[in-house]
Every structure is written in C-alpha cells, then in structure tokens.
Amino acid sequence: TVPKEGAGAKAEEAAIGRGKRRLFEKRETREKPGKDDKIIADSAYNLACVYAENKDKEKVYEYLETSFKLDKGKAKSAPKDPSFKEFRNESRFKDLLKKYGS
C-alpha cells in the first residue's frame, strides 16, 4: 500500500527538491547520468504515487516529470502502475509518456 501524505512524504519532497537542484547543476557539466539521478528518480516516482493516491494532480505531474527526466525507464513503468489508473486516459499523462519515450 502507498502511505498517505504526511511528515515522511514532506521530508522526502524536501530532499528531492534539494537533490534536484544539485543534480540539474551537475548535469550541465557531465554527459552520463549518475547514481544519484536514479535515487532521485525513484523517490520522485514514489512521491507521484503517493500524490496519485491522494488525488493531487499537480504534484503527480510535477514528480512524474522529475522522475522521467532523470530516468526515462520510469516512463515505461507508469502506464502499468495501478497508482496511475485514474490518470491513464488524461492527455497530460499521455503527453508526458510520449515526451519521455514510453
């Protein structure tokens, strides 16, 4: 089960924000993604799942896009993920998947 939004989710969200800033700064100077990219992508994807369960669409799309930017493989998982069942037919969801290669 996906935990409801709470203190843990807020702490993870704050960490992702800090991580995103560092990673995007680092990415400008390197070609290959680093292992930190995968960790942030996994965390962002998990937060998107939490927000999907809580029906916070803006946060879902924010964290899905972050996840997909850092790990395009996540875009292949999302269409089958039960957390996003209610989003599968939305054009915004489809556009994100298309943009990141699913």
Protein Blocks (a to p, Z undefined) as FASTA:
>chain_A
ZZdddfklmmmmmmmmmmmmmmmmmmmmpmbdcfklmmmmmmmmmmmmmmmmnopaklmm
mmmmmmmmmomklmmmmmmmmklmmmmmpmklmmmmmmnoZZ
